[in-house]
């Protein structure tokens, strides 16, 4: 399963194509970097880089892409990947090759106490906006730079759950403010 994250890795923040990576679940500070990865199996992840990621998405025989932004108090193997796998299975059962689900993983807290987690995750969601706004920019830059025959014409949809909506809302605000041609003019 392909995924995008700004969660920290034990292996450091420098992108290295095809390196094995491990989530640092005790660090809920959002990274300024965004990592494009593939989940090979439980707790087995490889960073593939943005260019390889986009080329892989383009080559996969799916009609549409669904970016899934999880809610608060969510950890990769505890809930994000199991939920994403279930959704992908349901989509495939409904119509094979229709929707490719790609989780967007932002860093939730890994301590005890759901109330405390909510407030910690709220800050992490807000700070993740800059990282994911850059990701939106990378998709559009890549699309604009491709020759006509290499364009990826798949629809991109976004499903945000719970506090994932905060990540989405803030990312769109930041993207509009700093990256879109009419920066700052759209109302959210």
VOPAGU-2260 file (C-alpha; in pm, 1 decimal, decimal comma):
REM VOPAGU-2260
SITE   aa  ch    i         X         Y         Z
SITE  UNK   A    0       0,0       0,0       0,0
SITE  UNK   A    1     132,8     342,0     -96,3
SITE  UNK   A    2     123,7     615,9     168,2
SITE  UNK   A    3     242,3     970,7     234,8
SITE  UNK   A    4     356,7    1085,9     576,8
SITE  UNK   A    5     519,4    1369,0     765,6
SITE  UNK   A    6     569,8    1147,8    1069,5
SITE  UNK   A    7     932,8    1113,9    1184,9
SITE  UNK   A    8    1139,7     803,8    1117,9
SITE  UNK   A    9    1411,9     656,8    1340,2
SITE  UNK   A   10    1632,6     655,1    1030,3
SITE  UNK   A   11    1637,3    1035,6    1008,2
SITE  UNK   A   12    1480,2    1301,8     789,6
SITE  UNK   A   13    1696,5    1285,6     477,5
SITE  UNK   A   14    1520,1    1116,3     187,1
SITE  UNK   A   15    1702,1     808,8      63,5
SITE  UNK   A   16    1528,9     621,9    -216,1
SITE  UNK   A   17    1452,9     256,8    -133,1
SITE  UNK   A   18    1560,3     280,8     231,2
SITE  UNK   A   19    1373,0      81,9     493,1
SITE  UNK   A   20    1206,1     315,2     743,1
SITE  UNK   A   21    1054,2     276,3    1088,8
SITE  UNK   A   22     803,0     517,5    1242,4
SITE  UNK   A   23     916,4     693,0    1560,7
SITE  UNK   A   24     582,1     662,8    1739,4
SITE  UNK   A   25     704,9     852,5    2044,0
SITE  UNK   A   26     772,6    1164,5    1837,9
SITE  UNK   A   27     451,6    1345,7    1746,6
SITE  UNK   A   28     623,3    1658,1    1612,9
SITE  UNK   A   29     531,4    1694,0    1245,9
SITE  UNK   A   30     827,1    1688,3    1011,3
SITE  UNK   A   31     866,1    1967,0     757,6
SITE  UNK   A   32     959,1    1691,6     514,7
SITE  UNK   A   33     703,2    1468,8     348,6
SITE  UNK   A   34     789,3    1108,2     273,6
SITE  UNK   A   35     638,9     901,9      -7,2
SITE  UNK   A   36     648,4     537,6      90,2
SITE  UNK   A   37     511,9     191,5      37,3
SITE  UNK   A   38     395,2     -48,4     307,8
SITE  UNK   A   39     520,9    -392,2     209,0
SITE  UNK   A   40     364,4    -566,4     509,3
SITE  UNK   A   41     301,3    -494,1     877,4
SITE  UNK   A   42     586,1    -277,4    1015,8
SITE  UNK   A   43     776,9    -308,0     686,2
SITE  UNK   A   44     801,0      23,6     500,2
SITE  UNK   A   45    1018,5     151,9     217,5
SITE  UNK   A   46    1067,0     515,2     119,4
SITE  UNK   A   47    1036,1     541,8    -258,0
SITE  UNK   A   48    1048,6     920,8    -309,2
SITE  UNK   A   49     797,1    1152,6    -472,2
SITE  UNK   A   50     892,0    1090,5    -836,4
SITE  UNK   A   51     871,4     710,7    -800,9
SITE  UNK   A   52     550,7     750,5    -602,1
SITE  UNK   A   53     380,3     956,7    -871,4
SITE  UNK   A   54     501,1     726,1   -1148,6
SITE  UNK   A   55     369,8     424,8    -955,2
SITE  UNK   A   56      29,5     586,9    -904,2
SITE  UNK   A   57      15,9     674,6   -1271,9
SITE  UNK   A   58      97,3     318,1   -1382,5
SITE  UNK   A   59    -144,0     143,1   -1145,9
SITE  UNK   A   60    -464,4      55,6   -1324,6
SITE  UNK   A   61    -705,8     248,3   -1107,6
SITE  UNK   A   62    -947,9     507,9   -1238,5
SITE  UNK   A   63    -939,6     735,3    -932,4
SITE  UNK   A   64    -726,8     813,9    -628,8
SITE  UNK   A   65    -867,5     858,9    -279,3
SITE  UNK   A   66    -637,3    1032,7     -31,8
SITE  UNK   A   67    -744,3     922,3     316,1
SITE  UNK   A   68    -654,5    1153,3     607,5
SITE  UNK   A   69    -713,3     976,4     939,9
SITE  UNK   A   70    -849,6    1126,9    1259,1
SITE  UNK   A   71    -689,2    1191,3    1597,1
SITE  UNK   A   72    -549,7     922,9    1827,8
SITE  UNK   A   73    -450,2     703,2    1531,6
SITE  UNK   A   74    -128,4     506,2    1492,1
SITE  UNK   A   75     -14,8     341,1    1168,4
SITE  UNK   A   76     -46,8     -28,7    1254,9
SITE  UNK   A   77    -308,9      11,2    1528,8
SITE  UNK   A   78    -575,8     171,3    1311,9
SITE  UNK   A   79    -461,7     362,0    1001,0
SITE  UNK   A   80    -339,1      73,9     784,3
SITE  UNK   A   81    -605,6    -175,9     899,4
SITE  UNK   A   82    -879,4      79,4     820,1
SITE  UNK   A   83    -717,9     169,6     487,7
SITE  UNK   A   84    -688,5    -198,7     391,5
SITE  UNK   A   85   -1053,7    -257,9     478,3
SITE  UNK   A   86   -1165,0      43,2     272,9
SITE  UNK   A   87    -950,7     -69,0     -21,6
SITE  UNK   A   88   -1100,3    -418,4       0,0
SITE  UNK   A   89   -1454,1    -277,7       2,2
SITE  UNK   A   90   -1377,6     -54,4    -297,3
SITE  UNK   A   91   -1227,6    -347,8    -487,7
SITE  UNK   A   92   -1529,1    -566,2    -407,5
SITE  UNK   A   93   -1761,8    -294,7    -533,2
SITE  UNK   A   94   -1568,9    -234,6    -857,9
SITE  UNK   A   95   -1216,1    -363,6    -908,6
SITE  UNK   A   96    -973,4    -103,8   -1043,6
SITE  UNK   A   97   -1197,4     188,8    -960,8
SITE  UNK   A   98   -1041,7     353,8    -652,3
SITE  UNK   A   99    -684,6     346,5    -520,2
SITE  UNK   A  100    -676,1     444,7    -152,6
SITE  UNK   A  101    -362,4     627,3     -32,1
SITE  UNK   A  102    -336,4     706,0     341,3
SITE  UNK   A  103    -198,3    1044,5     445,0
SITE  UNK   A  104     -35,9     982,7     784,2
SITE  UNK   A  105      20,0    1276,4    1017,3
SITE  UNK   A  106     173,0    1228,7    1365,2
SITE  UNK   A  107     -73,8    1153,9    1642,1
SITE  UNK   A  108      35,1    1125,9    2003,4
SITE  UNK   A  109     132,6     785,8    2145,0
SITE  UNK   A  110      64,0     834,4    2515,5
SITE  UNK   A  111    -216,8     738,3    2749,8
SITE  UNK   A  112    -521,0     956,9    2795,8
SITE  UNK   A  113    -763,8    1026,9    2514,4
SITE  UNK   A  114    -840,5    1383,6    2632,8
SITE  UNK   A  115    -471,4    1477,9    2644,9
SITE  UNK   A  116    -422,4    1310,2    2305,2
SITE  UNK   A  117    -694,0    1529,6    2156,3
SITE  UNK   A  118    -518,7    1855,1    2249,1
SITE  UNK   A  119    -174,8    1726,3    2147,5
SITE  UNK   A  120    -309,7    1594,4    1817,6
SITE  UNK   A  121    -486,6    1922,6    1747,7
SITE  UNK   A  122    -150,7    2104,0    1749,8
SITE  UNK   A  123       8,7    1834,1    1537,7
SITE  UNK   A  124    -276,9    1858,6    1286,3
SITE  UNK   A  125    -229,7    2235,9    1253,8
SITE  UNK   A  126     146,8    2206,1    1213,7
SITE  UNK   A  127     106,5    1932,7     950,1
SITE  UNK   A  128     -65,2    2180,7     718,8
SITE  UNK   A  129     259,3    2321,9     577,7
SITE  UNK   A  130     392,9    1974,8     494,2
SITE  UNK   A  131      80,1    1858,8     316,4
SITE  UNK   A  132      32,6    2191,3     135,7
SITE  UNK   A  133     379,4    2130,1     -10,7
SITE  UNK   A  134     260,4    1784,2    -117,0
SITE  UNK   A  135     -33,7    1935,0    -305,0
SITE  UNK   A  136     211,7    2171,0    -470,8
SITE  UNK   A  137     436,5    1881,6    -574,6
SITE  UNK   A  138     144,7    1704,8    -741,8
SITE  UNK   A  139      49,3    2015,5    -940,2
SITE  UNK   A  140     411,8    2100,3   -1031,9
SITE  UNK   A  141     467,4    1747,3   -1155,3
SITE  UNK   A  142     144,9    1752,6   -1357,4
SITE  UNK   A  143     232,2    2087,0   -1518,7
SITE  UNK   A  144     579,3    1965,9   -1619,6
SITE  UNK   A  145     469,1    1647,7   -1802,8
SITE  UNK   A  146     438,6    1616,3   -2178,6
SITE  UNK   A  147      81,9    1555,6   -2297,2
SITE  UNK   A  148     134,5    1182,7   -2351,1
SITE  UNK   A  149     255,5    1135,3   -1990,4
SITE  UNK   A  150     -24,8    1323,2   -1812,9
SITE  UNK   A  151    -195,2    1140,4   -1530,0
SITE  UNK   A  152    -565,9    1208,4   -1571,8
SITE  UNK   A  153    -689,1    1019,9   -1265,6
SITE  UNK   A  154    -933,6    1203,8   -1043,9
SITE  UNK   A  155    -803,3    1279,1    -696,2
SITE  UNK   A  156   -1056,5    1269,9    -412,8
SITE  UNK   A  157    -997,9    1331,2     -42,7
SITE  UNK   A  158   -1165,0    1161,1     252,4
SITE  UNK   A  159   -1079,1    1317,9     587,7
SITE  UNK   A  160   -1200,0    1165,2     913,3
SITE  UNK   A  161   -1246,1    1354,5    1238,9
SITE  UNK   A  162    -940,3    1572,0    1302,5
SITE  UNK   A  163    -812,6    1477,7     959,9
SITE  UNK   A  164   -1054,4    1746,8     841,3
SITE  UNK   A  165    -848,5    1998,0    1036,2
SITE  UNK   A  166    -534,6    1877,5     858,0
SITE  UNK   A  167    -714,3    1911,7     524,1
SITE  UNK   A  168    -866,0    2253,2     596,7
SITE  UNK   A  169    -539,5    2402,2     718,6
SITE  UNK   A  170    -342,5    2247,0     431,4
SITE  UNK   A  171    -577,2    2401,9     176,6
SITE  UNK   A  172    -548,6    2741,1     347,7
SITE  UNK   A  173    -168,4    2725,8     344,0
SITE  UNK   A  174    -158,7    2598,3     -14,9
SITE  UNK   A  175    -385,6    2880,4    -125,4
SITE  UNK   A  176    -192,0    3143,6      67,1
SITE  UNK   A  177     158,0    3052,0     -45,3
SITE  UNK   A  178     134,9    2846,3    -361,5
SITE  UNK   A  179    -170,0    2922,7    -571,1
SITE  UNK   A  180    -163,4    3200,5    -828,0
SITE  UNK   A  181    -418,6    3415,4    -647,7
SITE  UNK   A  182    -276,0    3338,7    -302,0
SITE  UNK   A  183    -487,6    3450,8     -14,0
SITE  UNK   A  184    -805,6    3524,4    -207,1
SITE  UNK   A  185   -1003,0    3205,2    -159,6
SITE  UNK   A  186   -1223,5    3178,4     147,5
SITE  UNK   A  187   -1217,6    2864,1     358,2
